[in-house]
Amino acid sequence: MIRVEVGRTAIDVAAEMARVEREGTGAVATFTGLVRADADDQGRGVRRLDLEHYPGATEAALVRLAKEATARWSLAAATIVHRVGPMTPGERIVFVATAATHRGAALDACAFLIDRLKTDAPFWKRETRGNEQRWVEARTGDDAAAARWTAA
Amino acid sequence: MRVLYFAWVRERIGLAEEEVSPPAFVETVADLIEWLAARGPGHAEAFVDRARLRAAVDQDFVGLDAGVAGAQEVAIFPPVTGG
């Protein structure tokens, strides 16, 4: 089962987990990304995060990643749910779940999906602190994390 | 050809998308950016630092040296920051 969803509503982790567990396999690994309140050097925390995406291309990129992971780790299920639009600290941005016969494949595939999602899927974050809005800069550490899956 | 802009590229240009008919000398994404930059001050500002731009041709991520001949849709945007 491959499930990819990009939407503006809150991510229902219990419902997503139930779908993956219904595949009747031995191991499920998940990753949940949350909006951080990260204070800047003036002590102003993020009060709002806006996520923009490229409709169509974003979903296609996520499906490609899910298919690649499914083939590489023989997954029974791969789920990627990503929120877009306005969010506040503590809310879920992204949920990834992978199901396989054993834990090693499920855990590796889950890490692969979130690492590669960060570099391969068109999403852009804009933070609001006080009344100031700022587009988040891409991190070079993200490129290194994504590259480790092709280095082997 | 439809050109789409995202994030701060969209904001600086003031448009999410526009329909353009580039001249024959526009062969690559980089040529297209160069040509679009002359359309106005917003375009020029959005495209001032080419190293910070990424692109997709017909929804596939490509380098700025990729060709645009026959493309229906070209997107120009900053490095992605999802997850």
gemmi code that builds the backbone of each chain (N, CA, C; Angstrom):
import gemmi

chains = {
    "A": [
        ("MET", (0.842, -1.190, 0.000), (0.000, 0.000, 0.000), (0.880, 1.244, 0.000)),
        ("ILE", (0.632, 2.107, -0.952), (1.287, 3.410, -0.930), (0.204, 4.459, -0.727)),
        ("ARG", (0.422, 5.318, 0.274), (-0.552, 6.373, 0.535), (0.195, 7.704, 0.672)),
        ("VAL", (-0.167, 8.643, -0.192), (0.431, 9.978, -0.148), (-0.698, 10.987, -0.058)),
        ("GLU", (-0.588, 11.884, 0.903), (-1.608, 12.917, 1.006), (-0.979, 14.249, 1.397)),
        ("VAL", (-1.371, 15.289, 0.686), (-0.928, 16.648, 1.004), (-2.199, 17.453, 1.217)),
        ("GLY", (-2.390, 17.984, 2.432), (-3.646, 18.680, 2.687), (-3.542, 19.699, 3.797)),
        ("ARG", (-4.613, 20.454, 3.951), (-4.615, 21.565, 4.908), (-5.180, 21.181, 6.268)),
        ("THR", (-5.703, 19.974, 6.396), (-6.313, 19.599, 7.673), (-5.299, 18.900, 8.582)),
        ("ALA", (-5.592, 18.882, 9.885), (-4.702, 18.265, 10.881), (-4.483, 16.791, 10.541)),
        ("ILE", (-3.271, 16.305, 10.834), (-2.923, 14.919, 10.511), (-3.438, 14.001, 11.633)),
        ("ASP", (-4.250, 13.029, 11.260), (-4.831, 12.077, 12.216), (-3.918, 10.849, 12.292)),
        ("VAL", (-2.991, 10.869, 13.255), (-1.988, 9.808, 13.363), (-2.643, 8.445, 13.636)),
        ("ALA", (-3.654, 8.434, 14.495), (-4.298, 7.154, 14.836), (-4.907, 6.508, 13.594)),
        ("ALA", (-5.571, 7.300, 12.779), (-6.193, 6.764, 11.558), (-5.125, 6.280, 10.581)),
        ("GLU", (-4.030, 7.050, 10.470), (-2.946, 6.652, 9.554), (-2.289, 5.359, 10.037)),
        ("MET", (-2.059, 5.255, 11.340), (-1.458, 4.042, 11.912), (-2.345, 2.830, 11.657)),
        ("ALA", (-3.642, 3.018, 11.858), (-4.584, 1.909, 11.690), (-4.531, 1.375, 10.265)),
        ("ARG", (-4.447, 2.292, 9.276), (-4.363, 1.879, 7.871), (-3.117, 1.031, 7.626)),
        ("VAL", (-1.992, 1.460, 8.204), (-0.727, 0.754, 7.993), (-0.751, -0.603, 8.702)),
        ("GLU", (-1.278, -0.625, 9.916), (-1.302, -1.881, 10.687), (-2.233, -2.915, 10.054)),
        ("ARG", (-3.235, -2.441, 9.322), (-4.150, -3.373, 8.653), (-3.449, -4.200, 7.581)),
        ("GLU", (-2.236, -3.778, 7.171), (-1.492, -4.542, 6.168), (-1.023, -5.874, 6.739)),
        ("GLY", (-1.125, -6.054, 8.055), (-0.876, -7.349, 8.672), (0.563, -7.825, 8.602)),
        ("THR", (1.513, -6.871, 8.751), (2.912, -7.264, 8.713), (3.517, -7.155, 10.117)),
        ("GLY", (4.839, -7.429, 10.241), (5.420, -7.550, 11.574), (5.961, -6.283, 12.205)),
        ("ALA", (6.325, -5.294, 11.379), (7.016, -4.128, 11.933), (6.519, -2.849, 11.289)),
        ("VAL", (6.217, -1.858, 12.116), (5.814, -0.543, 11.623), (6.717, 0.509, 12.260)),
        ("ALA", (7.326, 1.354, 11.442), (8.127, 2.478, 11.949), (7.452, 3.766, 11.522)),
        ("THR", (7.495, 4.776, 12.390), (6.865, 6.053, 12.042), (7.771, 7.227, 12.407)),
        ("PHE", (7.566, 8.335, 11.709), (8.212, 9.601, 12.049), (7.145, 10.676, 12.016)),
        ("THR", (7.137, 11.533, 13.036), (6.231, 12.678, 13.057), (7.055, 13.947, 13.201)),
        ("GLY", (6.867, 14.894, 12.311), (7.527, 16.209, 12.411), (6.532, 17.228, 12.932)),
        ("LEU", (6.969, 18.029, 13.936), (6.099, 19.023, 14.559), (6.645, 20.432, 14.319)),
        ("VAL", (5.764, 21.406, 14.353), (6.192, 22.804, 14.234), (6.930, 23.196, 15.514)),
        ("ARG", (8.183, 23.686, 15.356), (8.962, 24.130, 16.513), (8.714, 25.616, 16.763)),
        ("ALA", (8.793, 26.013, 18.057), (8.570, 27.424, 18.409), (9.855, 28.233, 18.312)),
        ("ASP", (11.011, 27.547, 18.105), (12.349, 28.174, 17.986), (12.416, 29.685, 18.144)),
        ("ALA", (12.953, 30.154, 19.251), (13.109, 31.600, 19.441), (14.293, 32.112, 18.622)),
        ("ASP", (14.192, 33.346, 18.104), (15.334, 33.953, 17.399), (16.234, 34.653, 18.419)),
        ("ASP", (17.249, 35.424, 17.933), (18.201, 36.035, 18.869), (17.574, 37.143, 19.717)),
        ("GLN", (16.364, 37.574, 19.349), (15.649, 38.558, 20.184), (14.628, 37.890, 21.098)),
        ("GLY", (14.672, 36.543, 21.146), (13.776, 35.821, 22.031), (12.352, 35.683, 21.515)),
        ("ARG", (12.140, 36.028, 20.232), (10.786, 35.905, 19.682), (10.589, 34.531, 19.087)),
        ("GLY", (9.637, 33.790, 19.632), (9.363, 32.445, 19.123), (8.501, 32.492, 17.875)),
        ("VAL", (8.534, 31.396, 17.100), (7.655, 31.281, 15.942), (6.218, 31.192, 16.447)),
        ("ARG", (5.341, 32.036, 15.915), (3.938, 31.922, 16.345), (3.069, 31.335, 15.241)),
        ("ARG", (3.632, 31.307, 14.022), (2.874, 30.736, 12.909), (3.858, 30.243, 11.857)),
        ("LEU", (3.520, 29.113, 11.252), (4.326, 28.579, 10.158), (3.400, 28.331, 8.982)),
        ("ASP", (3.792, 28.845, 7.800), (3.003, 28.606, 6.585), (3.788, 27.690, 5.662)),
        ("LEU", (3.128, 26.680, 5.162), (3.742, 25.729, 4.239), (3.122, 25.903, 2.860)),
        ("GLU", (3.994, 26.164, 1.877), (3.537, 26.295, 0.493), (4.015, 25.065, -0.270)),
        ("HIS", (3.281, 24.629, -1.283), (3.743, 23.495, -2.092), (3.413, 23.724, -3.558)),
        ("TYR", (3.826, 22.790, -4.387), (3.647, 22.862, -5.845), (2.627, 21.776, -6.179)),
        ("PRO", (1.351, 22.142, -6.210), (0.303, 21.132, -6.382), (0.564, 20.243, -7.603)),
        ("GLY", (0.424, 18.973, -7.424), (0.684, 18.028, -8.507), (2.114, 17.518, -8.452)),
        ("ALA", (3.072, 18.437, -8.561), (4.483, 18.024, -8.548), (4.892, 17.504, -7.172)),
        ("THR", (4.362, 18.109, -6.119), (4.711, 17.666, -4.766), (4.210, 16.241, -4.531)),
        ("GLU", (2.950, 16.008, -4.852), (2.378, 14.675, -4.663), (3.139, 13.653, -5.500)),
        ("ALA", (3.475, 14.008, -6.742), (4.200, 13.083, -7.624), (5.576, 12.746, -7.045)),
        ("ALA", (6.257, 13.747, -6.476), (7.580, 13.518, -5.884), (7.466, 12.566, -4.693)),
        ("LEU", (6.420, 12.733, -3.882), (6.241, 11.869, -2.709), (5.902, 10.439, -3.134)),
        ("VAL", (5.100, 10.297, -4.165), (4.774, 8.948, -4.665), (6.030, 8.265, -5.194)),
        ("ARG", (6.866, 9.025, -5.910), (8.135, 8.458, -6.409), (8.986, 7.944, -5.263)),
        ("LEU", (9.096, 8.744, -4.181), (9.897, 8.329, -3.026), (9.305, 7.091, -2.366)),
        ("ALA", (7.989, 7.073, -2.205), (7.334, 5.925, -1.565), (7.534, 4.655, -2.395)),
        ("LYS", (7.472, 4.791, -3.715), (7.688, 3.629, -4.594), (9.128, 3.149, -4.497)),
        ("GLU", (10.069, 4.100, -4.461), (11.487, 3.737, -4.364), (11.750, 2.989, -3.053)),
        ("ALA", (11.193, 3.482, -1.955), (11.388, 2.831, -0.648), (10.738, 1.453, -0.622)),
        ("THR", (9.551, 1.361, -1.222), (8.830, 0.078, -1.233), (9.636, -0.986, -1.976)),
        ("ALA", (10.244, -0.579, -3.101), (11.040, -1.527, -3.879), (12.332, -1.886, -3.148)),
        ("ARG", (12.982, -0.875, -2.556), (14.301, -1.098, -1.939), (14.215, -1.940, -0.665)),
        ("TRP", (13.150, -1.739, 0.143), (13.038, -2.452, 1.430), (11.874, -3.450, 1.460)),
        ("SER", (11.311, -3.768, 0.304), (10.182, -4.716, 0.221), (9.092, -4.385, 1.230)),
        ("LEU", (8.650, -3.142, 1.224), (7.662, -2.696, 2.214), (6.274, -3.230, 1.906)),
        ("ALA", (5.515, -3.471, 2.975), (4.099, -3.808, 2.837), (3.282, -2.519, 2.733)),
        ("ALA", (3.801, -1.437, 3.322), (3.096, -0.157, 3.272), (4.061, 1.003, 3.433)),
        ("ALA", (3.760, 2.086, 2.736), (4.503, 3.343, 2.905), (3.489, 4.473, 2.862)),
        ("THR", (3.435, 5.247, 3.936), (2.495, 6.363, 4.036), (3.267, 7.657, 4.241)),
        ("ILE", (2.932, 8.686, 3.455), (3.491, 10.023, 3.682), (2.323, 11.002, 3.675)),
        ("VAL", (2.110, 11.666, 4.808), (1.069, 12.685, 4.898), (1.759, 13.994, 5.263)),
        ("HIS", (1.557, 15.030, 4.461), (2.216, 16.315, 4.702), (1.182, 17.416, 4.737)),
        ("ARG", (1.265, 18.232, 5.756), (0.319, 19.336, 5.880), (0.828, 20.553, 5.132)),
        ("VAL", (-0.081, 21.363, 4.573), (0.258, 22.658, 3.973), (-0.700, 23.711, 4.526)),
        ("GLY", (-0.353, 24.989, 4.306), (-1.176, 26.076, 4.828), (-0.634, 26.543, 6.174)),
        ("PRO", (-1.452, 27.310, 6.928), (-0.976, 27.865, 8.193), (-1.027, 26.854, 9.339)),
        ("MET", (0.010, 26.891, 10.199), (0.098, 26.007, 11.366), (0.674, 26.775, 12.543)),
        ("THR", (0.508, 26.229, 13.736), (1.081, 26.849, 14.934), (1.983, 25.836, 15.633)),
        ("PRO", (2.914, 26.315, 16.517), (3.853, 25.400, 17.179), (3.139, 24.236, 17.878)),
        ("GLY", (3.732, 23.060, 17.753), (3.170, 21.856, 18.358), (2.320, 21.058, 17.392)),
        ("GLU", (1.865, 21.692, 16.305), (1.048, 20.950, 15.336), (1.929, 20.061, 14.461)),
        ("ARG", (1.336, 18.984, 13.947), (2.067, 18.054, 13.091), (2.185, 18.621, 11.680)),
        ("ILE", (3.432, 18.600, 11.147), (3.655, 19.017, 9.756), (3.650, 17.801, 8.851)),
        ("VAL", (4.315, 16.740, 9.309), (4.507, 15.588, 8.439), (4.445, 14.306, 9.250)),
        ("PHE", (3.895, 13.264, 8.630), (3.853, 11.943, 9.242), (4.267, 10.927, 8.192)),
        ("VAL", (5.236, 10.081, 8.569), (5.712, 9.026, 7.671), (5.567, 7.699, 8.399)),
        ("ALA", (5.038, 6.693, 7.735), (4.963, 5.353, 8.325), (5.376, 4.329, 7.279)),
        ("THR", (6.124, 3.336, 7.738), (6.544, 2.257, 6.847), (6.262, 0.932, 7.541)),
        ("ALA", (5.850, -0.057, 6.774), (5.578, -1.385, 7.333), (6.361, -2.416, 6.544)),
        ("ALA", (7.012, -3.319, 7.290), (7.811, -4.374, 6.662), (7.747, -5.607, 7.554)),
        ("THR", (8.355, -6.683, 7.086), (8.329, -7.904, 7.884), (9.112, -7.727, 9.183)),
        ("HIS", (10.275, -7.051, 9.086), (11.124, -6.885, 10.266), (11.491, -5.414, 10.486)),
        ("ARG", (11.963, -5.114, 11.709), (12.190, -3.726, 12.115), (13.260, -3.006, 11.293)),
        ("GLY", (14.322, -3.722, 10.896), (15.429, -3.057, 10.199), (14.954, -2.367, 8.934)),
        ("ALA", (14.200, -3.076, 8.127), (13.695, -2.513, 6.869), (12.737, -1.362, 7.140)),
        ("ALA", (11.850, -1.546, 8.133), (10.862, -0.497, 8.425), (11.557, 0.775, 8.904)),
        ("LEU", (12.541, 0.640, 9.813), (13.235, 1.807, 10.366), (14.075, 2.514, 9.299)),
        ("ASP", (14.828, 1.740, 8.511), (15.661, 2.343, 7.465), (14.798, 3.047, 6.427)),
        ("ALA", (13.724, 2.406, 6.011), (12.850, 2.995, 4.983), (12.205, 4.280, 5.494)),
        ("CYS", (11.846, 4.300, 6.766), (11.226, 5.488, 7.360), (12.222, 6.652, 7.366)),
        ("ALA", (13.480, 6.364, 7.767), (14.521, 7.406, 7.777), (14.808, 7.900, 6.360)),
        ("PHE", (14.872, 6.961, 5.412), (15.077, 7.314, 3.999), (13.987, 8.287, 3.532)),
        ("LEU", (12.731, 7.963, 3.833), (11.627, 8.791, 3.334), (11.670, 10.205, 3.894)),
        ("ILE", (11.929, 10.354, 5.175), (11.919, 11.717, 5.726), (13.169, 12.486, 5.297)),
        ("ASP", (14.315, 11.794, 5.184), (15.531, 12.479, 4.710), (15.359, 12.971, 3.277)),
        ("ARG", (14.852, 12.104, 2.414), (14.739, 12.460, 0.999), (13.585, 13.425, 0.743)),
        ("LEU", (12.528, 13.315, 1.554), (11.402, 14.250, 1.418), (11.902, 15.695, 1.571)),
        ("LYS", (12.844, 15.891, 2.495), (13.323, 17.246, 2.786), (14.062, 17.881, 1.614)),
        ("THR", (14.662, 17.055, 0.747), (15.414, 17.619, -0.379), (14.708, 17.432, -1.723)),
        ("ASP", (13.802, 16.443, -1.818), (13.245, 16.073, -3.126), (11.814, 16.540, -3.363)),
        ("ALA", (11.129, 16.976, -2.320), (9.715, 17.342, -2.508), (9.566, 18.857, -2.388)),
        ("PRO", (8.860, 19.477, -3.357), (8.727, 20.937, -3.327), (7.733, 21.445, -2.285)),
        ("PHE", (8.310, 21.827, -1.134), (7.578, 22.503, -0.057), (8.448, 23.678, 0.383)),
        ("TRP", (7.807, 24.752, 0.829), (8.557, 25.904, 1.343), (7.897, 26.401, 2.614)),
        ("LYS", (8.751, 26.635, 3.646), (8.249, 27.088, 4.955), (8.490, 28.586, 5.137)),
        ("ARG", (7.474, 29.258, 5.672), (7.630, 30.659, 6.042), (7.228, 30.825, 7.506)),
        ("GLU", (8.149, 31.357, 8.309), (7.901, 31.538, 9.738), (7.419, 32.955, 10.017)),
        ("THR", (6.529, 33.067, 11.004), (6.124, 34.388, 11.482), (6.517, 34.522, 12.943)),
        ("ARG", (7.362, 35.533, 13.234), (7.741, 35.880, 14.611), (7.310, 37.316, 14.824)),
        ("GLY", (6.533, 37.565, 15.874), (5.977, 38.906, 16.038), (5.165, 39.215, 14.792)),
        ("ASN", (5.473, 40.352, 14.130), (4.770, 40.673, 12.883), (5.664, 40.463, 11.665)),
        ("GLU", (6.812, 39.798, 11.890), (7.787, 39.641, 10.819), (7.715, 38.246, 10.206)),
        ("GLN", (7.655, 38.198, 8.869), (7.617, 36.914, 8.176), (8.939, 36.673, 7.471)),
        ("ARG", (9.407, 35.425, 7.514), (10.705, 35.105, 6.933), (10.641, 33.705, 6.306)),
        ("TRP", (11.120, 33.587, 5.061), (11.194, 32.272, 4.432), (12.360, 31.497, 5.045)),
        ("VAL", (12.117, 30.259, 5.403), (13.151, 29.426, 6.024), (14.187, 29.048, 4.961)),
        ("GLU", (15.471, 29.155, 5.342), (16.566, 28.793, 4.427), (16.778, 27.282, 4.453)),
        ("ALA", (17.109, 26.714, 3.302), (17.444, 25.285, 3.247), (18.725, 25.053, 4.041)),
        ("ARG", (18.813, 23.910, 4.712), (19.988, 23.583, 5.527), (20.890, 22.617, 4.774)),
        ("THR", (22.199, 22.876, 4.801), (23.132, 21.981, 4.098), (23.143, 20.601, 4.751)),
        ("GLY", (22.850, 20.542, 6.059), (22.782, 19.248, 6.748), (21.713, 18.348, 6.145)),
        ("ASP", (20.647, 18.970, 5.611), (19.578, 18.181, 4.981), (20.080, 17.502, 3.714)),
        ("ASP", (20.932, 18.216, 2.944), (21.487, 17.606, 1.730), (22.366, 16.414, 2.093)),
        ("ALA", (23.160, 16.568, 3.157), (24.047, 15.476, 3.588), (23.225, 14.274, 4.049)),
        ("ALA", (22.129, 14.536, 4.788), (21.282, 13.440, 5.281), (20.640, 12.699, 4.113)),
        ("ALA", (20.228, 13.444, 3.089), (19.599, 12.802, 1.923), (20.630, 12.031, 1.112)),
        ("ALA", (21.860, 12.580, 1.047), (22.911, 11.968, 0.212), (23.376, 10.626, 0.764)),
        ("ARG", (23.228, 10.435, 2.089), (23.752, 9.176, 2.655), (23.011, 7.957, 2.098)),
        ("TRP", (21.817, 8.168, 1.540), (21.052, 7.036, 1.004), (21.484, 6.666, -0.406)),
        ("THR", (22.325, 7.500, -1.029), (22.815, 7.150, -2.363), (24.307, 6.832, -2.341)),
        ("ALA", (24.966, 7.093, -1.192), (26.422, 6.911, -1.110), (26.823, 5.438, -1.201)),
        ("ALA", (25.929, 4.542, -0.773), (26.317, 3.118, -0.676), (26.553, 2.482, -2.045)),
    ],
    "B": [
        ("MET", (4.098, 28.920, -23.096), (4.714, 28.254, -21.950), (4.206, 28.905, -20.656)),
        ("ARG", (3.834, 28.033, -19.703), (3.369, 28.559, -18.417), (4.558, 28.558, -17.452)),
        ("VAL", (4.809, 29.691, -16.802), (5.899, 29.758, -15.821), (5.284, 29.952, -14.442)),
        ("LEU", (5.675, 29.087, -13.497), (5.157, 29.153, -12.130), (6.254, 29.620, -11.183)),
        ("TYR", (5.861, 30.407, -10.173), (6.812, 30.888, -9.166), (6.314, 30.489, -7.785)),
        ("PHE", (7.263, 30.137, -6.908), (6.895, 29.760, -5.545), (7.727, 30.507, -4.509)),
        ("ALA", (7.158, 30.577, -3.286), (7.824, 31.131, -2.103), (8.304, 32.564, -2.384)),
        ("TRP", (9.566, 32.910, -2.006), (9.966, 34.324, -2.166), (10.146, 34.721, -3.629)),
        ("VAL", (10.305, 33.783, -4.518), (10.354, 34.128, -5.951), (8.978, 34.674, -6.360)),
        ("ARG", (7.934, 33.985, -5.939), (6.554, 34.429, -6.214), (6.288, 35.806, -5.589)),
        ("GLU", (6.718, 35.968, -4.334), (6.450, 37.244, -3.642), (7.165, 38.418, -4.301)),
        ("ARG", (8.442, 38.208, -4.682), (9.202, 39.324, -5.278), (8.626, 39.711, -6.639)),
        ("ILE", (8.185, 38.701, -7.406), (7.636, 38.976, -8.734), (6.210, 39.518, -8.630)),
        ("GLY", (5.501, 39.064, -7.583), (4.131, 39.526, -7.409), (3.132, 38.741, -8.238)),
        ("LEU", (3.577, 37.584, -8.755), (2.712, 36.703, -9.551), (2.990, 35.258, -9.170)),
        ("ALA", (1.944, 34.419, -9.158), (2.147, 32.990, -8.931), (2.461, 32.280, -10.244)),
        ("GLU", (1.956, 32.831, -11.343), (2.233, 32.233, -12.650), (1.975, 33.234, -13.761)),
        ("GLU", (2.584, 32.992, -14.897), (2.325, 33.818, -16.085), (2.567, 32.987, -17.343)),
        ("GLU", (1.887, 33.386, -18.399), (2.020, 32.729, -19.699), (3.023, 33.544, -20.502)),
        ("VAL", (4.071, 32.898, -21.009), (5.090, 33.639, -21.761), (5.416, 32.923, -23.064)),
        ("SER", (5.935, 33.675, -24.026), (6.382, 33.108, -25.309), (7.815, 33.540, -25.534)),
        ("PRO", (8.760, 32.800, -24.952), (10.155, 33.228, -25.075), (10.666, 33.121, -26.509)),
        ("PRO", (11.604, 33.999, -26.879), (12.184, 33.949, -28.233), (13.069, 32.714, -28.407)),
        ("ALA", (13.455, 32.445, -29.628), (14.164, 31.206, -29.972), (15.501, 31.048, -29.247)),
        ("PHE", (16.153, 32.181, -28.883), (17.469, 32.047, -28.228), (17.359, 31.520, -26.795)),
        ("VAL", (16.151, 31.450, -26.251), (15.963, 30.886, -24.905), (15.927, 29.358, -25.018)),
        ("GLU", (17.077, 28.739, -24.754), (17.182, 27.281, -24.917), (17.168, 26.529, -23.602)),
        ("THR", (17.654, 27.163, -22.523), (17.759, 26.479, -21.221), (16.973, 27.250, -20.161)),
        ("VAL", (16.846, 26.632, -18.979), (16.200, 27.309, -17.852), (16.957, 28.588, -17.518)),
        ("ALA", (18.293, 28.515, -17.543), (19.110, 29.706, -17.240), (18.828, 30.827, -18.247)),
        ("ASP", (18.697, 30.473, -19.531), (18.352, 31.481, -20.557), (16.989, 32.095, -20.261)),
        ("LEU", (16.054, 31.232, -19.853), (14.692, 31.697, -19.568), (14.708, 32.687, -18.404)),
        ("ILE", (15.476, 32.364, -17.356), (15.583, 33.248, -16.190), (16.168, 34.592, -16.608)),
        ("GLU", (17.221, 34.532, -17.415), (17.878, 35.744, -17.922), (16.865, 36.625, -18.684)),
        ("TRP", (16.082, 35.966, -19.513), (15.091, 36.684, -20.331), (13.955, 37.242, -19.458)),
        ("LEU", (13.481, 36.430, -18.499), (12.399, 36.867, -17.616), (12.834, 38.026, -16.718)),
        ("ALA", (14.122, 38.035, -16.340), (14.639, 39.061, -15.421), (14.447, 40.464, -15.984)),
        ("ALA", (14.349, 40.567, -17.314), (14.199, 41.885, -17.951), (12.745, 42.359, -17.981)),
        ("ARG", (11.819, 41.528, -17.488), (10.399, 41.904, -17.562), (10.007, 42.991, -16.579)),
        ("GLY", (10.803, 43.196, -15.517), (10.459, 44.241, -14.556), (11.331, 44.151, -13.330)),
        ("PRO", (11.209, 45.161, -12.448), (12.071, 45.201, -11.257), (11.835, 44.015, -10.311)),
        ("GLY", (10.588, 43.542, -10.209), (10.298, 42.385, -9.349), (10.985, 41.145, -9.857)),
        ("HIS", (10.894, 40.921, -11.160), (11.573, 39.778, -11.775), (13.082, 39.870, -11.556)),
        ("ALA", (13.627, 41.077, -11.792), (15.078, 41.265, -11.647), (15.515, 40.948, -10.224)),
        ("GLU", (14.709, 41.403, -9.248), (15.055, 41.188, -7.843), (14.960, 39.698, -7.483)),
        ("ALA", (13.923, 39.038, -7.983), (13.740, 37.608, -7.686), (14.887, 36.768, -8.241)),
        ("PHE", (15.437, 37.205, -9.371), (16.420, 36.374, -10.073), (17.855, 36.867, -9.905)),
        ("VAL", (18.078, 37.795, -8.951), (19.404, 38.400, -8.819), (20.481, 37.377, -8.436)),
        ("ASP", (20.130, 36.392, -7.615), (21.126, 35.413, -7.176), (20.763, 34.029, -7.733)),
        ("ARG", (21.350, 33.702, -8.879), (20.992, 32.451, -9.585), (21.322, 31.209, -8.761)),
        ("ALA", (22.333, 31.325, -7.879), (22.737, 30.167, -7.069), (21.629, 29.752, -6.097)),
        ("ARG", (20.703, 30.671, -5.812), (19.617, 30.355, -4.871), (18.338, 29.927, -5.588)),
        ("LEU", (18.414, 29.692, -6.880), (17.217, 29.302, -7.638), (17.268, 27.830, -8.028)),
        ("ARG", (16.119, 27.201, -7.971), (15.943, 25.820, -8.428), (14.810, 25.836, -9.458)),
        ("ALA", (14.687, 24.733, -10.235), (13.674, 24.740, -11.292), (13.120, 23.352, -11.538)),
        ("ALA", (11.939, 23.332, -12.123), (11.335, 22.096, -12.603), (10.796, 22.356, -14.002)),
        ("VAL", (10.999, 21.393, -14.906), (10.448, 21.475, -16.253), (9.416, 20.359, -16.375)),
        ("ASP", (8.185, 20.765, -16.693), (7.065, 19.819, -16.732), (7.050, 18.943, -15.480)),
        ("GLN", (7.248, 19.607, -14.333), (7.138, 19.030, -12.989), (8.274, 18.082, -12.604)),
        ("ASP", (9.350, 18.016, -13.400), (10.538, 17.252, -13.004), (11.624, 18.221, -12.573)),
        ("PHE", (12.229, 17.975, -11.390), (13.346, 18.813, -10.931), (14.484, 18.718, -11.929)),
        ("VAL", (15.057, 19.874, -12.312), (16.179, 19.883, -13.262), (17.207, 20.931, -12.828)),
        ("GLY", (18.404, 20.846, -13.384), (19.406, 21.885, -13.202), (19.066, 23.065, -14.094)),
        ("LEU", (19.685, 24.223, -13.816), (19.376, 25.417, -14.608), (19.912, 25.307, -16.039)),
        ("ASP", (20.772, 24.306, -16.286), (21.297, 24.099, -17.642), (20.366, 23.221, -18.488)),
        ("ALA", (19.255, 22.761, -17.905), (18.327, 21.886, -18.637), (17.616, 22.657, -19.747)),
        ("GLY", (17.259, 21.965, -20.817), (16.572, 22.582, -21.941), (15.109, 22.857, -21.638)),
        ("VAL", (14.548, 23.854, -22.318), (13.130, 24.179, -22.144), (12.347, 24.045, -23.457)),
        ("ALA", (13.007, 23.550, -24.504), (12.324, 23.416, -25.792), (11.123, 22.484, -25.648)),
        ("GLY", (9.967, 22.947, -26.066), (8.760, 22.124, -26.029), (8.110, 22.011, -24.664)),
        ("ALA", (8.683, 22.656, -23.637), (8.121, 22.549, -22.285), (6.771, 23.258, -22.201)),
        ("GLN", (5.833, 22.640, -21.496), (4.531, 23.256, -21.260), (4.572, 24.118, -19.994)),
        ("GLU", (5.352, 23.641, -18.998), (5.321, 24.285, -17.685), (6.722, 24.312, -17.081)),
        ("VAL", (7.188, 25.498, -16.736), (8.483, 25.640, -16.067), (8.230, 26.326, -14.734)),
        ("ALA", (8.768, 25.745, -13.652), (8.615, 26.350, -12.325), (9.974, 26.824, -11.846)),
        ("ILE", (9.999, 27.993, -11.210), (11.245, 28.564, -10.673), (10.992, 28.901, -9.207)),
        ("PHE", (11.900, 28.425, -8.341), (11.638, 28.529, -6.903), (12.931, 28.442, -6.102)),
        ("PRO", (12.879, 28.782, -4.798), (14.067, 28.646, -3.944), (14.299, 27.177, -3.569)),
        ("PRO", (15.473, 26.868, -2.987), (15.691, 25.518, -2.469), (14.542, 25.122, -1.530)),
        ("VAL", (14.142, 23.847, -1.580), (12.948, 23.415, -0.854), (13.232, 23.239, 0.643)),
        ("THR", (12.181, 23.408, 1.465), (12.349, 23.345, 2.927), (11.178, 22.625, 3.596)),
        ("GLY", (10.802, 21.459, 3.042), (9.681, 20.725, 3.639), (10.107, 19.855, 4.799)),
        ("GLY", (9.162, 19.028, 5.250), (9.451, 18.046, 6.300), (9.257, 18.613, 7.691)),
    ],
}
model = gemmi.Model(1)
for chain_id, residues in chains.items():
    chain = gemmi.Chain(chain_id)
    for i, (resn, *xyz) in enumerate(residues, 1):
        res = gemmi.Residue()
        res.name, res.seqid = resn, gemmi.SeqId(i, " ")
        for name, pos in zip(("N", "CA", "C"), xyz):
            atom = gemmi.Atom()
            atom.name, atom.element = name, gemmi.Element(name[0])
            atom.pos, atom.b_iso = gemmi.Position(*pos), 0.0
            res.add_atom(atom)
        chain.add_residue(res)
    model.add_chain(chain)
structure = gemmi.Structure()
structure.add_model(model)
structure.setup_entities()
